[in-house]
């Protein structure tokens, strides 16, 4: 020990050995202490950093735990070895190939119109034969190895048989048809709507974003896998409807019956169809938003019949005026917003609060945490979210007066006026809720003008003993909100979310945001897809376009287009997703 003299009774050699041992042990103890200090210090630093983050975001430990429970975080899932890496789709060489096959697909004008005639009579259906031929010739390895089943002539079901019959099949869906391009708008496009024009960045054309991008990506990915002698364990079914833009009754509606007859009810592991996308930089977070639910819909038709007469002696209010007042009354009485924990948008808000950075106000984060127990907090959140029109309808029923018809001559009072109002019904509501509200407001107007009301088939006398006319209410295309896919402890959600994170974080795309994670959250589809016909085939239904929303433009509008680099990520996603689905999960 330092400061004490050497022991005179101990020989020099022994003293040297003792000094060496003491020095060695001292060094060992020093190293151990240093390592322990580093570990403890690192732990303290990490804990401190975590606490600083919570404090910076205005979260208490209890609130942080609540958000973790409400917004589960998915680990990345990458395919195993055996096939080329999906990053190979992102290079210039593959880009040229993808531009060619995707562009050629867009050049086939598979327009579907409302009220098309029978398949064997209306010549507008003929173009779908060309589209089928294109698929089979362009992707010969996949289509050659698959069984192709024609359903109702133009419905296409490709079945790539799996080796393990105990695994439920995977269902990938899309549609061949696109919305029409009105002749009087074609000249307003930057490039001709069916040119499939590539300007060096974007692919232009009707259907480029809805949904020939996903159809092409599915076939591109499966063709590449089959060229590498991919033999799936899990059967893969690709189902393509042909009238999705007309509600899908002829296409997906008949395909669903075929799939049920062949595989049975609840026979599929999961279904992936078009839907949500990736929204970048939402309070500093990139949100991937697969839709786990879908709003319902109904068209309410209100018909007003009156006695008419000569325009030179009009009543104070003609039937056109009365109907206009009704429309204004409906529009001034919107459906109130609602948000329950069962809504996918509720979970989306929790994910925004959990992962959003300091750009999210602390008060908003606190209100989101307290949605269930504080009505005022809920009101503040919904009021803020409703400022964005697209977000507003994730938690409320929409109402749009779309078609009105009435009158035939300028000197004759209109004897009949009809309006059609489209409703997209929020989860937690129903077709019956819509009918009751509309009928209640119609009764108010009817009472004011002494008119009768025939409410959805049950005639009820008006308030005037001799009605001057009556309202008749009816509905078309009624559809209740879709069942919501539960993501808790659900292998299909884990698979989907994990693949999204892997592809869009790790692939090396030029579009990837620097050092930002992808947070995968359920959301809600405000429109309707072909999945409406597939509810009975699986409880695991997801609606997701694997594409970054900022590069996905003008669906159903002039100058529809998608950036090609974004499309290549979509190809990479389906390529990895099919592999992961084959080896992941026990369903």
C-alpha positions in Angstrom: 0.0 0.0 0.0 1.3 3.4 -0.9 3.2 5.2 2.0 4.3 2.0 3.8 8.0 0.7 3.8 8.9 -2.7 2.2 8.8 -5.8 4.5 12.4 -6.5 5.4 11.6 -10.2 6.2 10.4 -10.9 2.6 12.9 -11.8 -0.1 13.3 -9.4 -3.0 11.9 -12.0 -5.5 8.8 -12.6 -3.5 8.3 -8.9 -3.0 8.5 -8.4 -6.8 5.9 -11.1 -7.4 3.6 -9.6 -4.8 3.9 -6.2 -6.3 3.1 -7.7 -9.8 0.0 -9.5 -8.4 -1.1 -6.4 -6.6 -0.6 -4.3 -9.7 -2.5 -6.7 -11.9 -5.5 -6.9 -9.5 -5.5 -3.2 -9.2 -5.7 -2.9 -13.0 -8.5 -5.4 -13.2 -10.4 -3.7 -10.5 -9.9 -0.3 -12.2 -11.2 -1.7 -15.5 -14.2 -3.2 -13.8 -15.0 0.0 -12.1 -14.6 1.9 -15.4 -16.9 -0.4 -17.2 -19.4 -0.4 -14.4 -19.3 3.4 -14.4 -19.9 3.5 -18.2 -22.9 1.1 -17.9 -24.4 3.0 -15.0 -23.7 6.3 -16.5 -25.1 5.2 -19.9 -28.2 3.9 -18.2 -28.6 7.2 -16.3 -28.0 9.1 -19.5 -30.6 7.0 -21.4 -33.1 7.3 -18.6 -32.4 11.0 -18.4 -32.8 11.4 -22.2 -36.1 9.4 -22.1 -37.4 11.6 -19.2 -36.2 14.7 -21.0 -38.2 13.6 -24.1 -41.3 13.0 -22.1 -40.9 16.3 -20.3 -40.2 18.1 -23.6 -43.4 16.6 -25.0 -45.4 17.3 -21.9 -46.0 13.7 -21.1 -46.1 12.2 -17.6 -44.9 8.6 -17.2 -48.5 7.5 -16.9 -49.5 9.3 -20.1 -46.5 7.8 -21.9 -47.6 4.3 -20.9 -51.2 5.0 -22.0 -50.0 6.0 -25.4 -47.8 2.9 -25.7 -50.9 0.7 -25.0 -53.1 2.6 -27.4 -50.6 2.8 -30.3 -48.7 -0.5 -30.6 -45.3 -0.2 -32.3 -44.4 -2.8 -35.0 -41.0 -4.2 -35.3 -39.5 -4.4 -38.8 -39.9 -7.7 -40.7 -37.5 -8.5 -43.5 -37.6 -11.5 -45.8 -35.1 -14.3 -45.2 -32.2 -15.1 -47.5 -32.8 -16.8 -50.8 -34.0 -14.2 -53.2 -32.5 -11.0 -54.5 -32.9 -7.9 -52.3 -35.9 -5.7 -53.0 -33.6 -2.7 -53.2 -32.8 -3.9 -56.7 -36.1 -2.5 -57.9 -35.0 1.0 -57.0 -32.2 1.3 -59.6 -32.2 2.9 -63.0 -32.1 -0.5 -64.8 -35.3 -1.8 -63.3 -36.9 1.6 -63.6 -36.8 1.4 -67.4 -38.6 -1.9 -67.3 -41.2 -0.8 -64.8 -42.0 2.4 -66.8 -42.6 0.3 -69.9 -44.9 -2.4 -68.4 -46.8 0.1 -66.2 -47.1 2.7 -69.0 -48.4 0.1 -71.4 -51.0 -0.9 -68.8 -52.3 2.7 -68.6 -52.5 2.9 -72.4 -55.4 0.4 -72.3 -58.4 2.5 -71.7 -60.4 0.2 -69.4 -63.1 2.8 -68.6 -66.2 1.7 -66.7 -69.3 3.8 -66.9 -72.5 4.0 -64.8 -75.3 1.9 -66.2 -73.3 -0.2 -68.6 -75.2 -2.8 -70.5 -74.9 -6.6 -70.4 -71.4 -8.0 -70.8 -72.2 -9.7 -74.0 -74.0 -6.7 -75.5 -72.3 -3.5 -74.5 -69.2 -3.0 -76.7 -67.6 -0.9 -74.0 -66.7 -4.1 -72.2 -64.6 -5.4 -75.0 -61.4 -3.5 -73.9 -61.1 -5.8 -70.9 -60.2 -8.7 -73.2 -57.2 -6.7 -74.3 -56.3 -6.0 -70.7 -56.3 -9.7 -69.8 -54.2 -10.6 -72.8 -51.8 -7.9 -71.8 -51.3 -9.3 -68.3 -50.8 -12.8 -69.5 -48.2 -11.8 -72.2 -46.3 -9.3 -70.1 -46.0 -11.4 -67.0 -45.7 -14.9 -68.5 -43.9 -16.7 -65.7 -46.3 -15.8 -63.0 -49.5 -16.1 -65.1 -48.1 -19.3 -66.7 -47.5 -21.0 -63.3 -50.9 -19.8 -61.9 -54.4 -21.1 -62.5 -56.5 -18.4 -64.1 -60.2 -18.5 -63.4 -62.6 -16.3 -65.3 -65.5 -15.1 -63.2 -68.4 -13.4 -64.9 -66.3 -13.1 -68.1 -63.9 -10.3 -67.1 -63.3 -11.1 -63.4 -59.8 -12.5 -63.2 -58.6 -14.8 -60.4 -55.0 -16.0 -60.5 -54.2 -18.8 -58.0 -50.6 -19.7 -57.3 -50.9 -22.9 -55.4 -49.0 -23.2 -52.1 -47.2 -26.3 -50.8 -48.7 -26.1 -47.3 -52.5 -26.6 -47.4 -52.7 -25.9 -43.7 -51.9 -22.3 -44.2 -54.7 -20.0 -45.1 -54.2 -18.3 -48.5 -53.2 -14.7 -49.0 -55.6 -12.5 -51.0 -54.3 -9.6 -53.0 -57.0 -7.5 -54.7 -57.2 -4.7 -57.3 -59.4 -3.6 -60.1 -58.8 -3.3 -63.8 -61.2 -0.5 -64.5 -60.7 3.3 -64.3 -63.1 6.2 -64.1 -64.0 7.6 -67.5 -62.4 10.7 -69.0 -65.1 13.1 -70.2 -64.5 14.0 -73.8 -64.8 17.7 -73.0 -61.9 17.5 -70.4 -59.4 15.5 -72.4 -57.8 18.7 -73.9 -57.1 20.0 -70.4 -54.7 17.3 -69.5 -51.0 18.1 -69.7 -50.4 14.8 -71.5 -53.2 12.8 -73.2 -55.1 10.8 -70.5 -54.3 7.4 -71.9 -50.8 8.1 -73.1 -49.0 6.5 -70.2 -46.5 9.4 -70.6 -43.3 9.4 -68.5 -41.8 12.8 -68.1 -38.6 11.7 -66.4 -40.2 11.8 -62.9 -43.9 11.1 -63.1 -46.1 8.6 -64.9 -49.2 10.4 -66.2 -52.5 9.0 -67.2 -56.0 7.9 -66.0 -55.5 4.9 -63.7 -51.9 5.7 -62.9 -52.9 6.3 -59.3 -56.2 4.4 -59.2 -55.3 1.6 -59.3 -53.1 0.4 -62.1 -50.1 1.3 -60.1 -50.8 -1.4 -57.5 -52.0 -3.9 -60.1 -48.8 -3.4 -62.0 -46.7 -3.6 -58.8 -48.3 -6.9 -57.7 -47.7 -8.5 -61.1 -44.2 -7.1 -61.3 -43.3 -8.4 -57.9 -44.8 -11.9 -58.5 -43.2 -12.2 -61.9 -39.8 -11.4 -60.4 -40.2 -14.0 -57.6 -41.4 -16.7 -60.1 -38.4 -16.0 -62.3 -36.3 -16.9 -59.3 -38.3 -20.2 -58.9 -40.3 -19.0 -55.9 -42.6 -21.8 -54.7 -44.9 -20.4 -51.9 -45.9 -22.4 -48.9 -49.0 -20.3 -48.6 -51.4 -20.1 -51.6 -51.5 -16.7 -53.2 -54.7 -15.5 -54.8 -54.8 -12.3 -57.0 -58.4 -11.1 -57.6 -59.1 -8.4 -60.1 -62.5 -6.9 -60.5 -63.6 -4.9 -63.5 -66.3 -2.5 -62.3 -65.1 -1.2 -58.9 -65.8 2.4 -60.1 -69.4 1.3 -60.5 -69.6 -0.4 -57.0 -68.2 -3.7 -58.1 -71.3 -5.9 -58.3 -70.4 -7.5 -61.6 -66.7 -8.0 -60.7 -65.8 -8.4 -57.1 -69.4 -9.2 -56.2 -69.2 -12.4 -58.3 -65.6 -13.1 -57.5 -66.4 -13.2 -53.8 -69.0 -15.9 -54.4 -66.6 -17.9 -56.4 -63.9 -17.6 -53.7 -66.3 -18.7 -51.0 -67.5 -21.7 -53.0 -63.9 -22.8 -53.6 -62.2 -21.9 -50.3 -65.0 -21.4 -47.8 -66.1 -18.6 -45.4 -63.3 -17.0 -43.3 -60.8 -19.0 -45.4 -58.2 -16.4 -46.1 -55.3 -15.3 -43.8 -55.7 -11.7 -44.9 -56.8 -9.4 -47.7 -54.9 -6.4 -49.0 -56.6 -4.0 -51.4 -56.2 -0.3 -52.3 -56.7 2.4 -49.7 -54.6 4.6 -47.4 -51.0 5.7 -48.1 -48.0 7.2 -46.3 -48.5 10.7 -45.0 -45.1 12.4 -44.5 -44.2 14.8 -41.7 -47.4 14.8 -39.6 -46.0 16.6 -36.5 -42.6 15.3 -37.5 -43.8 11.7 -38.1 -44.2 9.7 -41.3 -47.5 7.9 -40.8 -48.3 4.8 -42.9 -52.1 4.5 -42.7 -53.6 1.1 -43.7 -57.3 1.4 -43.5 -58.7 -1.2 -41.1 -62.3 0.1 -41.6 -64.4 1.6 -44.3 -67.4 4.0 -44.1 -70.8 2.9 -45.2 -72.8 4.6 -47.8 -76.3 5.3 -49.0 -77.9 7.4 -51.7 -81.1 9.1 -50.4 -83.5 10.1 -53.2 -86.0 12.8 -52.3 -88.8 13.2 -54.8 -91.3 16.1 -54.5 -94.5 16.1 -56.5 -96.8 19.1 -56.7 -99.8 20.2 -58.8 -97.9 22.6 -61.0 -99.6 25.4 -63.0 -98.8 28.4 -65.2 -95.7 30.4 -64.4 -97.6 33.7 -64.7 -99.5 33.0 -61.4 -96.9 31.2 -59.3 -97.4 30.4 -55.6 -94.9 32.0 -53.1 -92.7 28.9 -53.4 -92.5 26.5 -56.3 -91.5 22.9 -55.9 -88.0 24.0 -57.0 -87.9 26.6 -54.3 -89.2 24.1 -51.6 -86.7 21.5 -52.6 -83.9 24.2 -52.5 -85.0 25.1 -49.0 -84.8 21.4 -48.0 -81.3 21.0 -49.5 -80.2 24.2 -47.6 -81.8 22.8 -44.4 -79.9 19.5 -44.8 -76.6 21.3 -45.5 -77.1 23.6 -42.5 -77.7 20.5 -40.3 -74.6 18.4 -40.7 -74.0 15.2 -38.8 -72.2 15.8 -35.5 -68.7 14.5 -35.2 -68.2 11.3 -33.1 -65.1 9.5 -32.0 -65.1 6.3 -30.0 -62.0 4.2 -29.0 -63.2 1.5 -31.5 -62.6 4.0 -34.4 -59.4 3.5 -36.4 -59.0 7.3 -36.4 -58.9 7.2 -32.6 -55.8 5.0 -32.7 -54.3 7.3 -35.4 -54.6 10.2 -33.1 -52.9 8.2 -30.3 -50.0 7.4 -32.6 -49.7 11.0 -33.6 -49.5 12.0 -29.9 -47.0 9.2 -29.0 -44.5 9.8 -31.8 -45.1 13.4 -32.8 -42.2 15.8 -32.1 -42.2 19.2 -30.4 -44.2 20.7 -33.3 -47.3 19.2 -31.8 -48.6 21.6 -29.1 -48.4 20.2 -25.6 -52.1 21.1 -25.1 -53.2 19.0 -28.1 -51.1 16.0 -27.0 -52.7 16.2 -23.5 -56.2 16.5 -25.0 -55.6 13.4 -27.2 -54.4 11.4 -24.1 -57.6 12.5 -22.3 -60.1 11.9 -25.1 -62.0 9.3 -23.2 -62.4 11.0 -19.8 -62.6 14.7 -20.7 -65.5 15.8 -23.0 -64.1 19.3 -23.4 -60.7 17.8 -24.5 -62.5 15.7 -27.0 -64.4 18.7 -28.4 -61.1 20.7 -28.8 -59.4 17.8 -30.6 -62.3 17.3 -33.0 -62.7 21.0 -33.7 -59.0 21.3 -34.6 -59.0 18.2 -36.8 -62.2 19.3 -38.5 -60.4 22.3 -40.0 -59.0 19.9 -42.6 -61.7 18.8 -44.9 -60.2 15.3 -45.5 -59.6 14.7 -41.8 -63.0 15.9 -40.8 -64.7 13.0 -42.5 -62.6 10.4 -40.7 -64.9 11.0 -37.7 -68.2 12.2 -39.1 -70.9 11.2 -41.7 -70.6 13.2 -44.9 -73.5 14.5 -46.9 -73.4 15.7 -50.5 -76.4 16.8 -52.7 -75.0 15.6 -56.0 -77.9 15.4 -58.5 -81.0 17.5 -58.9 -83.6 17.4 -61.6 -86.9 19.3 -62.1 -89.0 21.3 -64.4 -89.3 21.1 -68.2 -90.4 24.6 -69.4 -89.9 28.2 -68.4 -93.6 29.0 -68.4 -94.8 25.9 -66.6 -94.5 25.3 -62.8 -92.5 22.2 -62.2 -94.7 19.3 -61.1 -91.8 17.1 -60.0 -88.4 17.8 -58.5 -85.9 15.1 -57.5 -82.7 15.4 -55.6 -80.1 12.6 -54.8 -78.0 13.0 -51.7 -74.9 10.8 -51.1 -74.0 9.9 -47.6 -70.8 8.2 -46.4 -71.6 6.8 -43.0 -69.2 7.0 -40.1 -68.3 3.9 -38.1 -70.7 3.7 -35.1 -73.6 5.0 -37.2 -75.9 3.3 -39.7 -78.1 3.6 -42.7 -81.1 3.8 -40.4 -79.5 6.8 -38.6 -79.2 8.6 -41.9 -82.8 7.8 -42.9 -84.2 9.0 -39.6 -82.4 12.3 -39.7 -83.3 13.0 -43.3 -86.9 12.1 -42.8 -87.1 14.3 -39.7 -85.9 17.4 -41.7 -88.2 16.6 -44.6 -91.1 16.5 -42.2 -90.3 20.0 -41.0 -90.4 21.4 -44.5 -93.5 19.3 -45.3 -95.3 20.7 -42.3 -94.3 24.3 -43.3 -95.9 23.9 -46.7 -98.7 21.5 -46.0 -97.3 18.6 -47.9 -97.5 14.8 -47.4 -94.5 12.5 -46.7 -94.0 9.0 -47.9 -91.1 8.0 -45.7 -89.0 5.2 -47.2 -92.0 3.1 -48.3 -94.3 3.7 -45.4 -96.9 6.3 -46.5 -97.8 8.8 -43.8 -100.4 11.5 -44.4 -99.3 15.1 -44.4 -100.6 17.8 -42.1 -103.0 19.4 -44.7 -106.2 17.4 -45.1 -105.9 17.8 -48.9 -102.1 17.9 -49.6 -100.9 20.1 -52.4 -98.3 17.5 -53.0 -96.0 15.1 -51.2 -92.4 14.1 -50.6 -91.4 10.5 -51.4 -88.2 9.2 -49.8 -86.2 6.2 -51.1 -82.7 4.8 -50.9 -80.3 3.2 -53.3 -76.9 1.4 -52.8 -77.2 1.1 -49.1 -74.2 -0.3 -47.3 -73.5 -0.4 -43.6 -70.0 0.6 -42.3 -67.5 -2.3 -42.7 -66.4 -4.5 -39.8 -63.2 -3.1 -38.3 -60.1 -5.2 -38.3 -58.7 -5.7 -34.8 -55.0 -5.0 -34.8 -54.3 -6.2 -31.2 -52.2 -9.4 -31.1 -53.1 -9.9 -34.8 -50.4 -11.6 -36.8 -51.7 -10.2 -40.1 -51.3 -6.6 -38.7 -47.8 -7.4 -37.4 -46.9 -8.7 -40.8 -48.2 -5.7 -42.7 -46.9 -3.1 -40.4 -43.5 -4.8 -40.1 -43.1 -5.1 -43.8 -44.1 -1.4 -44.4 -41.4 -0.3 -41.9 -38.8 -2.5 -43.4 -39.4 -1.4 -47.0 -40.0 2.3 -46.5 -37.2 2.7 -44.0 -34.5 0.4 -45.2 -34.8 0.0 -48.9 -32.6 3.1 -49.7 -35.2 4.9 -51.9 -34.3 8.4 -53.0 -37.7 9.4 -51.5 -37.0 8.2 -48.0 -37.1 11.0 -45.4 -33.7 11.2 -43.7 -33.5 9.5 -40.3 -37.3 9.3 -39.8 -39.1 6.2 -38.8 -42.3 5.1 -40.3 -45.1 4.8 -37.7 -47.8 2.4 -38.9 -51.3 3.3 -37.6 -54.8 2.1 -38.6 -57.0 4.6 -40.3 -60.4 4.8 -42.0 -61.4 4.6 -45.6 -63.9 7.3 -46.4 -64.7 6.0 -49.9 -65.6 2.4 -50.8 -63.5 -0.3 -52.3 -64.1 -3.8 -53.7 -63.5 -5.1 -50.1 -67.2 -4.4 -49.5 -67.8 -7.7 -51.2 -65.2 -9.7 -49.3 -66.2 -9.3 -45.7 -67.1 -13.0 -45.3 -63.8 -14.3 -46.5 -61.6 -13.0 -43.7 -61.7 -10.7 -40.6 -58.3 -9.3 -41.6 -59.0 -6.7 -44.3 -56.6 -3.9 -45.0 -56.9 -1.1 -47.5 -53.5 0.3 -48.3 -51.6 1.8 -51.2 -47.9 1.2 -50.5 -46.9 4.7 -51.7 -45.9 8.1 -50.3 -48.9 10.4 -50.5 -46.9 13.4 -51.6 -46.1 11.6 -55.0 -49.6 10.3 -55.7 -51.7 12.9 -57.3 -55.2 13.8 -58.8 -57.1 10.5 -58.4 -60.2 10.7 -60.5 -59.1 14.1 -61.8 -57.3 15.9 -64.6 -53.6 15.2 -64.7 -53.7 12.0 -62.6 -50.1 10.9 -62.0 -47.6 9.1 -59.7 -43.9 9.6 -59.3 -42.1 6.6 -60.7 -39.6 6.4 -57.8 -42.7 6.0 -55.5 -44.1 3.2 -57.7 -40.8 1.4 -57.5 -41.2 1.4 -53.7 -44.6 -0.1 -54.2 -43.1 -3.0 -56.2 -40.5 -3.5 -53.5 -43.2 -3.6 -50.9 -45.3 -6.3 -52.6 -42.1 -8.3 -53.4 -41.1 -8.4 -49.7 -44.7 -8.7 -48.4 -45.4 -11.9 -50.3 -42.2 -13.4 -49.0 -42.9 -12.4 -45.4 -46.5 -13.6 -45.7 -45.2 -17.0 -46.8 -43.0 -17.6 -43.8 -44.6 -15.4 -41.1 -47.4 -16.4 -38.8 -49.1 -19.7 -38.2 -52.5 -19.0 -39.8 
